[in-house]
Amino acid sequence: MTKRQPTRPRLLLIMQTADADAGRCGRRLRQLGYRLDYCYPLSGQPLPRGMDGYAGAVVFGGPMSANDDQRLPGIRAQLDWIPLALTSGRPLLGICLGAQLLARALGATVQPHAAGLAEIGYFPVQPTTAGQTLFDAPLHVYHWHREGFSLPAGAELLARGALFPNQAYRYGSNVIGVQFHPEVDQTILESWLMDGAHELDAPGAQAATEQRTHHDTHDAALDRWCSGFLSQWLGLQAPL
């Protein structure tokens, strides 16, 4: 008699563009034993009704704004879906735009930097006291954004940055938003540098050569951190 293989738990990955890549996050989540289901609400794909059947969800970033809900139905759909996901009690992670959408759904504001600065490239984030279990030291992480979020009521700030002070927060035990992009690996970096070259003249943005240098310097540490972070977010006892 053939032994039946256990069903792998499913995670929902919400992507903002048809060509989006989950990068190192996707690889690590598969290594942890999860089956990844992708959803593209901005392409018209409907979101599931809540989190039934899913062990958790990740809302990834994209070039649009969390305030675009009046003109982009896919943004409105995510803002309507996030409260349903929160009521499930299952792990939810927002990355960059995903963190901003989560902040908005929790009643916070999302807006550009007061001086018009962008945060594009590798910049350090500093853990708060509450964030020291997730960030045991300052970490250089990859950013690509022009907007930031205020801290939602009831959330704990986990990490701060110089240009955009709120870099990571936790709401409850397993809902986390990060302003930066832990999924970015070398393939994604090169793709963004090519597709977004016109944005590198923005005040605050690092030049492509500087970003590549920082990638060589900081990516190994970011990779190690990401593995432990995803395990903790999912409530696993120890990184695998």
C-alpha positions in Angstrom: 0.0 0.0 0.0 1.4 3.4 -1.0 2.0 5.7 1.8 0.1 9.0 1.3 2.3 12.0 1.4 1.2 14.8 3.8 -0.3 17.9 2.2 2.0 20.8 2.3 0.5 24.0 3.9 -0.3 26.7 1.5 0.7 30.4 1.6 -1.0 33.1 -0.5 1.4 35.5 -2.2 -0.3 38.6 -3.5 1.7 40.2 -6.3 1.2 43.7 -7.7 2.5 43.2 -11.3 2.3 40.3 -13.7 6.1 40.0 -13.9 6.7 40.3 -10.1 9.2 37.9 -8.6 9.1 36.7 -5.0 12.8 36.2 -5.1 14.6 35.0 -2.0 11.4 35.1 0.0 9.7 32.6 -2.4 12.8 30.3 -2.3 12.9 30.3 1.5 9.2 29.7 1.9 9.4 26.7 -0.4 12.4 25.4 1.6 10.3 25.7 4.7 7.8 23.3 3.1 5.1 25.6 1.9 3.2 25.5 -1.3 2.9 29.0 -2.8 -0.3 30.2 -4.5 0.0 33.5 -6.4 -2.7 36.1 -6.8 -2.6 39.2 -9.1 -5.5 41.5 -8.1 -4.3 44.4 -10.2 -4.6 42.1 -13.3 -8.3 41.5 -12.3 -7.8 38.2 -10.4 -10.1 38.0 -7.4 -8.7 37.6 -4.0 -10.0 34.7 -1.9 -12.7 35.3 0.7 -10.5 35.6 3.7 -7.8 33.1 4.5 -9.6 29.8 4.4 -7.2 27.1 3.2 -4.1 29.2 3.8 -1.5 29.1 6.6 -0.6 32.7 5.9 -0.2 35.4 3.3 2.4 37.8 2.0 1.4 41.1 0.2 4.4 42.2 -1.9 5.4 45.6 -3.2 4.9 47.4 -6.5 5.2 50.7 -8.2 1.7 52.0 -7.5 0.6 53.9 -4.3 -1.4 52.5 -1.4 -3.6 55.7 -2.0 -4.5 54.7 -5.6 -7.7 52.9 -4.5 -9.9 55.4 -6.3 -8.3 54.6 -9.7 -7.0 51.1 -9.3 -9.6 48.5 -8.4 -6.9 46.0 -7.4 -5.6 48.4 -4.7 -9.2 48.8 -3.4 -9.6 45.1 -3.4 -6.6 44.6 -1.2 -7.6 47.2 1.2 -11.0 45.5 1.5 -9.4 42.0 1.8 -6.7 42.8 4.5 -9.3 43.2 7.4 -10.6 39.7 6.5 -7.1 38.3 6.6 -6.5 40.0 10.0 -9.6 38.4 11.5 -8.3 34.9 10.6 -5.5 35.2 13.1 -3.0 33.7 10.6 0.4 35.2 9.8 0.3 38.2 7.4 3.4 39.9 6.0 3.3 43.2 4.1 6.4 44.2 2.1 6.9 47.9 1.0 3.6 48.6 -0.7 2.1 45.6 1.1 3.2 47.2 4.5 1.7 50.5 3.4 -1.6 48.8 2.4 -1.7 47.0 5.8 -1.0 50.4 7.5 -3.9 52.0 5.7 -6.2 49.1 6.5 -5.3 49.6 10.1 -6.2 53.3 9.9 -2.7 54.9 9.4 -1.7 57.3 6.7 0.6 56.7 3.7 2.3 59.8 2.2 5.5 61.0 0.4 8.6 62.2 2.3 8.1 65.7 3.5 11.2 66.9 1.6 10.3 65.0 -1.6 13.1 62.4 -1.0 13.1 58.9 -2.4 14.7 55.9 -0.6 16.2 53.8 -3.4 19.1 51.5 -2.7 20.7 50.0 0.4 20.2 51.8 3.6 20.5 50.7 7.3 17.6 50.1 9.6 18.0 50.2 13.4 16.1 47.8 15.6 14.0 49.2 18.4 13.8 47.6 21.8 10.7 45.7 20.7 12.3 44.6 17.5 15.5 43.1 18.9 14.1 39.6 18.6 13.8 40.1 14.8 16.7 42.4 14.2 19.6 41.6 16.5 21.8 44.4 14.9 21.5 47.2 12.5 20.9 45.8 9.0 21.5 47.2 5.5 18.3 46.4 3.5 17.1 47.2 0.0 14.6 50.0 -0.5 12.7 51.3 -3.5 9.9 53.7 -2.5 8.9 57.4 -2.3 6.2 57.0 0.3 6.1 55.9 3.9 3.5 55.1 6.6 2.6 56.4 10.0 2.6 53.8 12.7 -0.9 52.2 13.0 -2.6 52.5 16.4 -1.9 49.4 18.5 1.2 48.4 16.5 4.8 48.1 17.8 7.6 49.7 15.9 10.3 47.2 15.3 12.9 49.1 13.2 13.7 52.7 12.3 15.4 54.4 9.4 16.9 57.8 8.8 14.9 59.0 5.8 11.6 57.2 6.6 11.5 56.6 10.4 9.0 53.7 10.4 10.7 50.8 8.7 9.1 47.7 10.4 6.1 47.1 12.7 4.2 44.3 14.3 0.5 44.2 14.9 -0.5 41.5 17.2 1.7 38.4 17.3 2.1 37.5 13.6 1.2 40.5 11.5 4.3 42.3 10.3 4.9 45.2 7.8 8.4 46.1 6.5 9.1 49.2 4.4 12.0 47.5 2.6 12.4 44.6 0.2 13.8 41.4 1.7 13.0 39.5 -1.5 15.5 41.4 -3.6 18.3 39.2 -4.9 20.8 39.9 -7.6 18.4 39.0 -10.4 15.7 41.3 -9.1 18.2 44.1 -8.4 19.5 44.1 -12.0 15.9 44.0 -13.4 14.8 46.9 -11.3 18.0 48.9 -12.1 17.2 48.5 -15.8 13.5 49.0 -15.7 13.6 51.8 -13.1 16.7 53.6 -14.4 14.7 56.8 -14.9 14.1 57.0 -11.1 17.7 56.9 -10.1 18.0 60.7 -10.5 15.5 61.2 -7.7 16.9 63.0 -4.6 17.9 60.3 -2.1 18.4 57.5 -4.7 21.7 55.7 -4.9 23.4 55.3 -8.3 23.3 51.9 -9.9 27.0 51.3 -9.3 26.6 52.2 -5.6 23.7 49.8 -5.3 25.7 46.9 -6.9 28.6 47.6 -4.5 26.2 47.6 -1.5 24.7 44.4 -2.8 28.1 42.6 -2.8 28.8 43.9 0.7 25.4 43.3 2.4 23.5 40.6 0.6 24.9 37.6 2.5 23.9 39.1 5.8 20.5 40.0 4.5 20.0 36.5 3.2 20.8 35.0 6.6 18.5 37.5 8.3 15.7 36.8 5.9 15.8 33.0 6.6 15.4 33.5 10.3 12.9 36.3 10.0 10.5 34.3 7.8 10.7 31.4 10.2 9.9 33.6 13.2 7.0 35.3 11.3 5.4 31.9 10.6 5.7 30.9 14.2 8.3 28.1 13.6 10.3 27.2 16.6 13.7 27.7 15.0 15.0 28.5 11.5 15.5 25.4 9.4 
